[in-house]
Amino acid sequence: MKIKKGDTVQMIAGKDHGKSGKVLRVISKSDRCVVEGLNMLTKHQRPRREGEKGQKIKFPRSVPVANVMLVCTKCARPTRVGYQMIDSGSSTDAQEKAKKKVRSCKKCKELID
């Protein structure tokens, strides 16, 4: 998955179109993610004890990964994600270079990870 926990993403579809937030959780089985402050759901909670008041609790609900776009840390624009293979430096054989797959911005070509 191209979105990871801690990334800043922008909504490109839905009721929160154009808003951005930080990814709190990624659910890879269903291709969804939970974004801080977006797609808020209100849950009404009953009073537990006598004399206590009921309350409304707001919490973020998951959104499909297809509805969010990663915001590049360098150019600060929403961008598609590409991958590059770079040398990790820790190689025992001179013939086999250890390569690492990292995410990159498609607009400014900078590495994200």
Steps between C-alpha positions, in 0.01 A plus 500: 500500500628844411360673811661439840424596860620852577472631141319823424224444246238713326144386423425501128141371521212500744351749744843615627639567148808725517569455872821341622606309809740246645447125454431336837452141383522299178273199441671312217249212480220731389718776338381766745665751733394711797591868464509743793212750486345367178181299445389566858217289638282604795404231749243565772595345833244425770561602860663212689413600857208681655545876492751483215419664166511338159750636251589517132836348409665589168760266353659452156373217282705320237505618138604310187865553406384590148334814643820642651819627340841523668633853565872524418717622787734692267267679257190497731265402217277193469675254272494150364752259648775331303772261606877510454765241576796652684819349640470434870877483547506181708627244250736209557566405136631755254292339225168511682413849612235515771211703363220658695158593360396850608205724416552812289295802397387493136503884477835603653675157481610524867510196729223483758640230730 
